[in-house]
């Protein structure tokens, strides 16, 4: 089954929990760091359609809305723990990139750029697990 790129209007969920399989979700210290990282990723060959930028306000709002709609079966899963962490980092003013990087090499490039720009966290979503990239 082919993985689909996430868009701001099509947010992938499983039982109400945020689940962007094939993507790396990265929290940066601020919006400027996230925007510079996005430029660096484009310079490395990722297309603009592969990189979604969210301000802290946007990410926080998205996570709060998703958390409000989580089903009971997902309520205690690791994805929910991450969603709460994302909401917390968004409140702290972190800027965000959600990068479509289904191949290992792409994900490693995203992780390198994330580290270079002082990312607070970077999580790669697989079908069954979420991998910490930092």
Phi and psi in radians as a Rosetta constraint file:
Dihedral C 1 N 2 CA 2 C 2 CIRCULARHARMONIC -1.291 0.35
Dihedral N 2 CA 2 C 2 N 3 CIRCULARHARMONIC 2.463 0.35
Dihedral C 2 N 3 CA 3 C 3 CIRCULARHARMONIC -1.438 0.35
Dihedral N 3 CA 3 C 3 N 4 CIRCULARHARMONIC 2.535 0.35
Dihedral C 3 N 4 CA 4 C 4 CIRCULARHARMONIC -1.849 0.35
Dihedral N 4 CA 4 C 4 N 5 CIRCULARHARMONIC 2.505 0.35
Dihedral C 4 N 5 CA 5 C 5 CIRCULARHARMONIC -1.224 0.35
Dihedral N 5 CA 5 C 5 N 6 CIRCULARHARMONIC 2.387 0.35
Dihedral C 5 N 6 CA 6 C 6 CIRCULARHARMONIC -1.276 0.35
Dihedral N 6 CA 6 C 6 N 7 CIRCULARHARMONIC 2.580 0.35
Dihedral C 6 N 7 CA 7 C 7 CIRCULARHARMONIC -2.219 0.35
Dihedral N 7 CA 7 C 7 N 8 CIRCULARHARMONIC 2.937 0.35
Dihedral C 7 N 8 CA 8 C 8 CIRCULARHARMONIC -1.191 0.35
Dihedral N 8 CA 8 C 8 N 9 CIRCULARHARMONIC -0.347 0.35
Dihedral C 8 N 9 CA 9 C 9 CIRCULARHARMONIC -1.737 0.35
Dihedral N 9 CA 9 C 9 N 10 CIRCULARHARMONIC -0.191 0.35
Dihedral C 9 N 10 CA 10 C 10 CIRCULARHARMONIC -2.224 0.35
Dihedral N 10 CA 10 C 10 N 11 CIRCULARHARMONIC 1.538 0.35
Dihedral C 10 N 11 CA 11 C 11 CIRCULARHARMONIC -1.661 0.35
Dihedral N 11 CA 11 C 11 N 12 CIRCULARHARMONIC 2.088 0.35
Dihedral C 11 N 12 CA 12 C 12 CIRCULARHARMONIC -1.288 0.35
Dihedral N 12 CA 12 C 12 N 13 CIRCULARHARMONIC 2.315 0.35
Dihedral C 12 N 13 CA 13 C 13 CIRCULARHARMONIC -2.355 0.35
Dihedral N 13 CA 13 C 13 N 14 CIRCULARHARMONIC 2.753 0.35
Dihedral C 13 N 14 CA 14 C 14 CIRCULARHARMONIC -2.350 0.35
Dihedral N 14 CA 14 C 14 N 15 CIRCULARHARMONIC 2.040 0.35
Dihedral C 14 N 15 CA 15 C 15 CIRCULARHARMONIC 0.961 0.35
Dihedral N 15 CA 15 C 15 N 16 CIRCULARHARMONIC 0.557 0.35
Dihedral C 15 N 16 CA 16 C 16 CIRCULARHARMONIC 1.555 0.35
Dihedral N 16 CA 16 C 16 N 17 CIRCULARHARMONIC -0.197 0.35
Dihedral C 16 N 17 CA 17 C 17 CIRCULARHARMONIC -1.554 0.35
Dihedral N 17 CA 17 C 17 N 18 CIRCULARHARMONIC 2.458 0.35
Dihedral C 17 N 18 CA 18 C 18 CIRCULARHARMONIC -1.027 0.35
Dihedral N 18 CA 18 C 18 N 19 CIRCULARHARMONIC 2.186 0.35
Dihedral C 18 N 19 CA 19 C 19 CIRCULARHARMONIC -2.589 0.35
Dihedral N 19 CA 19 C 19 N 20 CIRCULARHARMONIC 1.267 0.35
Dihedral C 19 N 20 CA 20 C 20 CIRCULARHARMONIC -1.479 0.35
Dihedral N 20 CA 20 C 20 N 21 CIRCULARHARMONIC 1.275 0.35
Dihedral C 20 N 21 CA 21 C 21 CIRCULARHARMONIC -0.992 0.35
Dihedral N 21 CA 21 C 21 N 22 CIRCULARHARMONIC 2.348 0.35
Dihedral C 21 N 22 CA 22 C 22 CIRCULARHARMONIC 1.544 0.35
Dihedral N 22 CA 22 C 22 N 23 CIRCULARHARMONIC 0.071 0.35
Dihedral C 22 N 23 CA 23 C 23 CIRCULARHARMONIC -2.073 0.35
Dihedral N 23 CA 23 C 23 N 24 CIRCULARHARMONIC 2.733 0.35
Dihedral C 23 N 24 CA 24 C 24 CIRCULARHARMONIC -1.984 0.35
Dihedral N 24 CA 24 C 24 N 25 CIRCULARHARMONIC 2.209 0.35
Dihedral C 24 N 25 CA 25 C 25 CIRCULARHARMONIC -1.779 0.35
Dihedral N 25 CA 25 C 25 N 26 CIRCULARHARMONIC 2.143 0.35
Dihedral C 25 N 26 CA 26 C 26 CIRCULARHARMONIC -2.205 0.35
Dihedral N 26 CA 26 C 26 N 27 CIRCULARHARMONIC 2.270 0.35
Dihedral C 26 N 27 CA 27 C 27 CIRCULARHARMONIC -1.815 0.35
Dihedral N 27 CA 27 C 27 N 28 CIRCULARHARMONIC 2.184 0.35
Dihedral C 27 N 28 CA 28 C 28 CIRCULARHARMONIC -1.879 0.35
Dihedral N 28 CA 28 C 28 N 29 CIRCULARHARMONIC 2.830 0.35
Dihedral C 28 N 29 CA 29 C 29 CIRCULARHARMONIC -0.973 0.35
Dihedral N 29 CA 29 C 29 N 30 CIRCULARHARMONIC -0.565 0.35
Dihedral C 29 N 30 CA 30 C 30 CIRCULARHARMONIC -2.783 0.35
Dihedral N 30 CA 30 C 30 N 31 CIRCULARHARMONIC 3.062 0.35
Dihedral C 30 N 31 CA 31 C 31 CIRCULARHARMONIC -1.082 0.35
Dihedral N 31 CA 31 C 31 N 32 CIRCULARHARMONIC -0.666 0.35
Dihedral C 31 N 32 CA 32 C 32 CIRCULARHARMONIC -1.108 0.35
Dihedral N 32 CA 32 C 32 N 33 CIRCULARHARMONIC -0.737 0.35
Dihedral C 32 N 33 CA 33 C 33 CIRCULARHARMONIC -1.106 0.35
Dihedral N 33 CA 33 C 33 N 34 CIRCULARHARMONIC -0.702 0.35
Dihedral C 33 N 34 CA 34 C 34 CIRCULARHARMONIC -1.119 0.35
Dihedral N 34 CA 34 C 34 N 35 CIRCULARHARMONIC -0.742 0.35
Dihedral C 34 N 35 CA 35 C 35 CIRCULARHARMONIC -1.164 0.35
Dihedral N 35 CA 35 C 35 N 36 CIRCULARHARMONIC -0.673 0.35
Dihedral C 35 N 36 CA 36 C 36 CIRCULARHARMONIC -1.167 0.35
Dihedral N 36 CA 36 C 36 N 37 CIRCULARHARMONIC -0.704 0.35
Dihedral C 36 N 37 CA 37 C 37 CIRCULARHARMONIC -1.079 0.35
Dihedral N 37 CA 37 C 37 N 38 CIRCULARHARMONIC -0.688 0.35
Dihedral C 37 N 38 CA 38 C 38 CIRCULARHARMONIC -1.072 0.35
Dihedral N 38 CA 38 C 38 N 39 CIRCULARHARMONIC -0.732 0.35
Dihedral C 38 N 39 CA 39 C 39 CIRCULARHARMONIC -1.082 0.35
Dihedral N 39 CA 39 C 39 N 40 CIRCULARHARMONIC -0.764 0.35
Dihedral C 39 N 40 CA 40 C 40 CIRCULARHARMONIC -1.098 0.35
Dihedral N 40 CA 40 C 40 N 41 CIRCULARHARMONIC -0.694 0.35
Dihedral C 40 N 41 CA 41 C 41 CIRCULARHARMONIC -1.143 0.35
Dihedral N 41 CA 41 C 41 N 42 CIRCULARHARMONIC -0.675 0.35
Dihedral C 41 N 42 CA 42 C 42 CIRCULARHARMONIC -1.122 0.35
Dihedral N 42 CA 42 C 42 N 43 CIRCULARHARMONIC -0.686 0.35
Dihedral C 42 N 43 CA 43 C 43 CIRCULARHARMONIC -1.094 0.35
Dihedral N 43 CA 43 C 43 N 44 CIRCULARHARMONIC -0.476 0.35
Dihedral C 43 N 44 CA 44 C 44 CIRCULARHARMONIC -1.510 0.35
Dihedral N 44 CA 44 C 44 N 45 CIRCULARHARMONIC 0.034 0.35
Dihedral C 44 N 45 CA 45 C 45 CIRCULARHARMONIC 1.888 0.35
Dihedral N 45 CA 45 C 45 N 46 CIRCULARHARMONIC -0.051 0.35
Dihedral C 45 N 46 CA 46 C 46 CIRCULARHARMONIC -1.320 0.35
Dihedral N 46 CA 46 C 46 N 47 CIRCULARHARMONIC 2.459 0.35
Dihedral C 46 N 47 CA 47 C 47 CIRCULARHARMONIC -1.426 0.35
Dihedral N 47 CA 47 C 47 N 48 CIRCULARHARMONIC 2.762 0.35
Dihedral C 47 N 48 CA 48 C 48 CIRCULARHARMONIC -1.044 0.35
Dihedral N 48 CA 48 C 48 N 49 CIRCULARHARMONIC -0.483 0.35
Dihedral C 48 N 49 CA 49 C 49 CIRCULARHARMONIC -1.265 0.35
Dihedral N 49 CA 49 C 49 N 50 CIRCULARHARMONIC -0.243 0.35
Dihedral C 49 N 50 CA 50 C 50 CIRCULARHARMONIC -1.539 0.35
Dihedral N 50 CA 50 C 50 N 51 CIRCULARHARMONIC -0.197 0.35
Dihedral C 50 N 51 CA 51 C 51 CIRCULARHARMONIC -2.163 0.35
Dihedral N 51 CA 51 C 51 N 52 CIRCULARHARMONIC 2.050 0.35
Dihedral C 51 N 52 CA 52 C 52 CIRCULARHARMONIC -1.870 0.35
Dihedral N 52 CA 52 C 52 N 53 CIRCULARHARMONIC 2.240 0.35
Dihedral C 52 N 53 CA 53 C 53 CIRCULARHARMONIC -1.794 0.35
Dihedral N 53 CA 53 C 53 N 54 CIRCULARHARMONIC 2.342 0.35
Dihedral C 53 N 54 CA 54 C 54 CIRCULARHARMONIC -2.248 0.35
Dihedral N 54 CA 54 C 54 N 55 CIRCULARHARMONIC 2.370 0.35
Dihedral C 54 N 55 CA 55 C 55 CIRCULARHARMONIC -1.276 0.35
Dihedral N 55 CA 55 C 55 N 56 CIRCULARHARMONIC 2.909 0.35
Dihedral C 55 N 56 CA 56 C 56 CIRCULARHARMONIC -1.013 0.35
Dihedral N 56 CA 56 C 56 N 57 CIRCULARHARMONIC -0.717 0.35
Dihedral C 56 N 57 CA 57 C 57 CIRCULARHARMONIC -1.080 0.35
Dihedral N 57 CA 57 C 57 N 58 CIRCULARHARMONIC -0.767 0.35
Dihedral C 57 N 58 CA 58 C 58 CIRCULARHARMONIC -1.114 0.35
Dihedral N 58 CA 58 C 58 N 59 CIRCULARHARMONIC -0.816 0.35
Dihedral C 58 N 59 CA 59 C 59 CIRCULARHARMONIC -1.146 0.35
Dihedral N 59 CA 59 C 59 N 60 CIRCULARHARMONIC -0.731 0.35
Dihedral C 59 N 60 CA 60 C 60 CIRCULARHARMONIC -1.066 0.35
Dihedral N 60 CA 60 C 60 N 61 CIRCULARHARMONIC -0.781 0.35
Dihedral C 60 N 61 CA 61 C 61 CIRCULARHARMONIC -1.084 0.35
Dihedral N 61 CA 61 C 61 N 62 CIRCULARHARMONIC -0.791 0.35
Dihedral C 61 N 62 CA 62 C 62 CIRCULARHARMONIC -1.055 0.35
Dihedral N 62 CA 62 C 62 N 63 CIRCULARHARMONIC -0.801 0.35
Dihedral C 62 N 63 CA 63 C 63 CIRCULARHARMONIC -1.173 0.35
Dihedral N 63 CA 63 C 63 N 64 CIRCULARHARMONIC -0.702 0.35
Dihedral C 63 N 64 CA 64 C 64 CIRCULARHARMONIC -1.076 0.35
Dihedral N 64 CA 64 C 64 N 65 CIRCULARHARMONIC -0.758 0.35
Dihedral C 64 N 65 CA 65 C 65 CIRCULARHARMONIC -1.100 0.35
Dihedral N 65 CA 65 C 65 N 66 CIRCULARHARMONIC -0.751 0.35
Dihedral C 65 N 66 CA 66 C 66 CIRCULARHARMONIC -1.166 0.35
Dihedral N 66 CA 66 C 66 N 67 CIRCULARHARMONIC -0.746 0.35
Dihedral C 66 N 67 CA 67 C 67 CIRCULARHARMONIC -1.073 0.35
Dihedral N 67 CA 67 C 67 N 68 CIRCULARHARMONIC -0.617 0.35
Dihedral C 67 N 68 CA 68 C 68 CIRCULARHARMONIC -1.131 0.35
Dihedral N 68 CA 68 C 68 N 69 CIRCULARHARMONIC -0.439 0.35
Dihedral C 68 N 69 CA 69 C 69 CIRCULARHARMONIC -1.863 0.35
Dihedral N 69 CA 69 C 69 N 70 CIRCULARHARMONIC 0.177 0.35
Dihedral C 69 N 70 CA 70 C 70 CIRCULARHARMONIC -1.170 0.35
Dihedral N 70 CA 70 C 70 N 71 CIRCULARHARMONIC 2.387 0.35
Dihedral C 70 N 71 CA 71 C 71 CIRCULARHARMONIC -1.356 0.35
Dihedral N 71 CA 71 C 71 N 72 CIRCULARHARMONIC 2.775 0.35
Dihedral C 71 N 72 CA 72 C 72 CIRCULARHARMONIC -1.020 0.35
Dihedral N 72 CA 72 C 72 N 73 CIRCULARHARMONIC -0.575 0.35
Dihedral C 72 N 73 CA 73 C 73 CIRCULARHARMONIC -1.199 0.35
Dihedral N 73 CA 73 C 73 N 74 CIRCULARHARMONIC -0.429 0.35
Dihedral C 73 N 74 CA 74 C 74 CIRCULARHARMONIC -1.758 0.35
Dihedral N 74 CA 74 C 74 N 75 CIRCULARHARMONIC -0.105 0.35
Dihedral C 74 N 75 CA 75 C 75 CIRCULARHARMONIC -0.990 0.35
Dihedral N 75 CA 75 C 75 N 76 CIRCULARHARMONIC -0.527 0.35
Dihedral C 75 N 76 CA 76 C 76 CIRCULARHARMONIC -1.945 0.35
Dihedral N 76 CA 76 C 76 N 77 CIRCULARHARMONIC 0.176 0.35
Dihedral C 76 N 77 CA 77 C 77 CIRCULARHARMONIC -1.317 0.35
Dihedral N 77 CA 77 C 77 N 78 CIRCULARHARMONIC 2.910 0.35
Dihedral C 77 N 78 CA 78 C 78 CIRCULARHARMONIC -1.080 0.35
Dihedral N 78 CA 78 C 78 N 79 CIRCULARHARMONIC -0.610 0.35
Dihedral C 78 N 79 CA 79 C 79 CIRCULARHARMONIC -1.047 0.35
Dihedral N 79 CA 79 C 79 N 80 CIRCULARHARMONIC -0.642 0.35
Dihedral C 79 N 80 CA 80 C 80 CIRCULARHARMONIC -1.204 0.35
Dihedral N 80 CA 80 C 80 N 81 CIRCULARHARMONIC -0.701 0.35
Dihedral C 80 N 81 CA 81 C 81 CIRCULARHARMONIC -1.017 0.35
Dihedral N 81 CA 81 C 81 N 82 CIRCULARHARMONIC -0.782 0.35
Dihedral C 81 N 82 CA 82 C 82 CIRCULARHARMONIC -1.122 0.35
Dihedral N 82 CA 82 C 82 N 83 CIRCULARHARMONIC -0.732 0.35
Dihedral C 82 N 83 CA 83 C 83 CIRCULARHARMONIC -1.047 0.35
Dihedral N 83 CA 83 C 83 N 84 CIRCULARHARMONIC -0.716 0.35
Dihedral C 83 N 84 CA 84 C 84 CIRCULARHARMONIC -1.130 0.35
Dihedral N 84 CA 84 C 84 N 85 CIRCULARHARMONIC -0.682 0.35
Dihedral C 84 N 85 CA 85 C 85 CIRCULARHARMONIC -1.140 0.35
Dihedral N 85 CA 85 C 85 N 86 CIRCULARHARMONIC -0.726 0.35
Dihedral C 85 N 86 CA 86 C 86 CIRCULARHARMONIC -1.056 0.35
Dihedral N 86 CA 86 C 86 N 87 CIRCULARHARMONIC -0.767 0.35
Dihedral C 86 N 87 CA 87 C 87 CIRCULARHARMONIC -1.081 0.35
Dihedral N 87 CA 87 C 87 N 88 CIRCULARHARMONIC -0.704 0.35
Dihedral C 87 N 88 CA 88 C 88 CIRCULARHARMONIC -1.123 0.35
Dihedral N 88 CA 88 C 88 N 89 CIRCULARHARMONIC -0.821 0.35
Dihedral C 88 N 89 CA 89 C 89 CIRCULARHARMONIC -1.130 0.35
Dihedral N 89 CA 89 C 89 N 90 CIRCULARHARMONIC -0.616 0.35
Dihedral C 89 N 90 CA 90 C 90 CIRCULARHARMONIC -1.098 0.35
Dihedral N 90 CA 90 C 90 N 91 CIRCULARHARMONIC -0.732 0.35
Dihedral C 90 N 91 CA 91 C 91 CIRCULARHARMONIC -1.066 0.35
Dihedral N 91 CA 91 C 91 N 92 CIRCULARHARMONIC -0.546 0.35
Dihedral C 91 N 92 CA 92 C 92 CIRCULARHARMONIC -1.373 0.35
Dihedral N 92 CA 92 C 92 N 93 CIRCULARHARMONIC -0.055 0.35
Dihedral C 92 N 93 CA 93 C 93 CIRCULARHARMONIC 1.673 0.35
Dihedral N 93 CA 93 C 93 N 94 CIRCULARHARMONIC 0.230 0.35
Dihedral C 93 N 94 CA 94 C 94 CIRCULARHARMONIC -1.127 0.35
Dihedral N 94 CA 94 C 94 N 95 CIRCULARHARMONIC 2.528 0.35
Dihedral C 94 N 95 CA 95 C 95 CIRCULARHARMONIC -1.645 0.35
Dihedral N 95 CA 95 C 95 N 96 CIRCULARHARMONIC 2.709 0.35
Dihedral C 95 N 96 CA 96 C 96 CIRCULARHARMONIC -2.289 0.35
Dihedral N 96 CA 96 C 96 N 97 CIRCULARHARMONIC 2.509 0.35
Dihedral C 96 N 97 CA 97 C 97 CIRCULARHARMONIC -2.198 0.35
Dihedral N 97 CA 97 C 97 N 98 CIRCULARHARMONIC 2.397 0.35
Dihedral C 97 N 98 CA 98 C 98 CIRCULARHARMONIC -2.089 0.35
Dihedral N 98 CA 98 C 98 N 99 CIRCULARHARMONIC 1.981 0.35
Dihedral C 98 N 99 CA 99 C 99 CIRCULARHARMONIC -2.002 0.35
Dihedral N 99 CA 99 C 99 N 100 CIRCULARHARMONIC 2.198 0.35
Dihedral C 99 N 100 CA 100 C 100 CIRCULARHARMONIC -1.291 0.35
Dihedral N 100 CA 100 C 100 N 101 CIRCULARHARMONIC 1.933 0.35
Dihedral C 100 N 101 CA 101 C 101 CIRCULARHARMONIC -2.538 0.35
Dihedral N 101 CA 101 C 101 N 102 CIRCULARHARMONIC 1.227 0.35
Dihedral C 101 N 102 CA 102 C 102 CIRCULARHARMONIC -1.256 0.35
Dihedral N 102 CA 102 C 102 N 103 CIRCULARHARMONIC -0.366 0.35
Dihedral C 102 N 103 CA 103 C 103 CIRCULARHARMONIC -1.633 0.35
Dihedral N 103 CA 103 C 103 N 104 CIRCULARHARMONIC 2.580 0.35
Dihedral C 103 N 104 CA 104 C 104 CIRCULARHARMONIC -0.971 0.35
Dihedral N 104 CA 104 C 104 N 105 CIRCULARHARMONIC -0.788 0.35
Dihedral C 104 N 105 CA 105 C 105 CIRCULARHARMONIC -1.067 0.35
Dihedral N 105 CA 105 C 105 N 106 CIRCULARHARMONIC -0.734 0.35
Dihedral C 105 N 106 CA 106 C 106 CIRCULARHARMONIC -1.095 0.35
Dihedral N 106 CA 106 C 106 N 107 CIRCULARHARMONIC -0.804 0.35
Dihedral C 106 N 107 CA 107 C 107 CIRCULARHARMONIC -1.096 0.35
Dihedral N 107 CA 107 C 107 N 108 CIRCULARHARMONIC -0.658 0.35
Dihedral C 107 N 108 CA 108 C 108 CIRCULARHARMONIC -1.153 0.35
Dihedral N 108 CA 108 C 108 N 109 CIRCULARHARMONIC -0.670 0.35
Dihedral C 108 N 109 CA 109 C 109 CIRCULARHARMONIC -1.110 0.35
Dihedral N 109 CA 109 C 109 N 110 CIRCULARHARMONIC -0.723 0.35
Dihedral C 109 N 110 CA 110 C 110 CIRCULARHARMONIC -1.059 0.35
Dihedral N 110 CA 110 C 110 N 111 CIRCULARHARMONIC -0.774 0.35
Dihedral C 110 N 111 CA 111 C 111 CIRCULARHARMONIC -1.095 0.35
Dihedral N 111 CA 111 C 111 N 112 CIRCULARHARMONIC -0.712 0.35
Dihedral C 111 N 112 CA 112 C 112 CIRCULARHARMONIC -1.088 0.35
Dihedral N 112 CA 112 C 112 N 113 CIRCULARHARMONIC -0.803 0.35
Dihedral C 112 N 113 CA 113 C 113 CIRCULARHARMONIC -1.128 0.35
Dihedral N 113 CA 113 C 113 N 114 CIRCULARHARMONIC -0.700 0.35
Dihedral C 113 N 114 CA 114 C 114 CIRCULARHARMONIC -1.038 0.35
Dihedral N 114 CA 114 C 114 N 115 CIRCULARHARMONIC -0.830 0.35
Dihedral C 114 N 115 CA 115 C 115 CIRCULARHARMONIC -1.067 0.35
Dihedral N 115 CA 115 C 115 N 116 CIRCULARHARMONIC -0.770 0.35
Dihedral C 115 N 116 CA 116 C 116 CIRCULARHARMONIC -1.022 0.35
Dihedral N 116 CA 116 C 116 N 117 CIRCULARHARMONIC -0.572 0.35
Dihedral C 116 N 117 CA 117 C 117 CIRCULARHARMONIC -1.761 0.35
Dihedral N 117 CA 117 C 117 N 118 CIRCULARHARMONIC 0.303 0.35
Dihedral C 117 N 118 CA 118 C 118 CIRCULARHARMONIC 1.251 0.35
Dihedral N 118 CA 118 C 118 N 119 CIRCULARHARMONIC 0.574 0.35
Dihedral C 118 N 119 CA 119 C 119 CIRCULARHARMONIC -0.973 0.35
Dihedral N 119 CA 119 C 119 N 120 CIRCULARHARMONIC 2.490 0.35
Dihedral C 119 N 120 CA 120 C 120 CIRCULARHARMONIC -1.450 0.35
Dihedral N 120 CA 120 C 120 N 121 CIRCULARHARMONIC -0.526 0.35
Dihedral C 120 N 121 CA 121 C 121 CIRCULARHARMONIC -2.814 0.35
Dihedral N 121 CA 121 C 121 N 122 CIRCULARHARMONIC 2.691 0.35
Dihedral C 121 N 122 CA 122 C 122 CIRCULARHARMONIC -2.571 0.35
Dihedral N 122 CA 122 C 122 N 123 CIRCULARHARMONIC 2.099 0.35
Dihedral C 122 N 123 CA 123 C 123 CIRCULARHARMONIC -2.151 0.35
Dihedral N 123 CA 123 C 123 N 124 CIRCULARHARMONIC 2.201 0.35
Dihedral C 123 N 124 CA 124 C 124 CIRCULARHARMONIC -1.754 0.35
Dihedral N 124 CA 124 C 124 N 125 CIRCULARHARMONIC 2.192 0.35
Dihedral C 124 N 125 CA 125 C 125 CIRCULARHARMONIC -1.648 0.35
Dihedral N 125 CA 125 C 125 N 126 CIRCULARHARMONIC 2.066 0.35
Dihedral C 125 N 126 CA 126 C 126 CIRCULARHARMONIC -1.784 0.35
Dihedral N 126 CA 126 C 126 N 127 CIRCULARHARMONIC 3.087 0.35
Dihedral C 126 N 127 CA 127 C 127 CIRCULARHARMONIC -1.080 0.35
Dihedral N 127 CA 127 C 127 N 128 CIRCULARHARMONIC -0.734 0.35
Dihedral C 127 N 128 CA 128 C 128 CIRCULARHARMONIC -1.939 0.35
Dihedral N 128 CA 128 C 128 N 129 CIRCULARHARMONIC -0.307 0.35
Dihedral C 128 N 129 CA 129 C 129 CIRCULARHARMONIC -2.389 0.35
Dihedral N 129 CA 129 C 129 N 130 CIRCULARHARMONIC 2.860 0.35
Dihedral C 129 N 130 CA 130 C 130 CIRCULARHARMONIC -2.054 0.35
Dihedral N 130 CA 130 C 130 N 131 CIRCULARHARMONIC 2.210 0.35
Dihedral C 130 N 131 CA 131 C 131 CIRCULARHARMONIC -1.836 0.35
Dihedral N 131 CA 131 C 131 N 132 CIRCULARHARMONIC 2.223 0.35
Dihedral C 131 N 132 CA 132 C 132 CIRCULARHARMONIC -1.308 0.35
Dihedral N 132 CA 132 C 132 N 133 CIRCULARHARMONIC 2.172 0.35
Dihedral C 132 N 133 CA 133 C 133 CIRCULARHARMONIC -1.720 0.35
Dihedral N 133 CA 133 C 133 N 134 CIRCULARHARMONIC -0.092 0.35
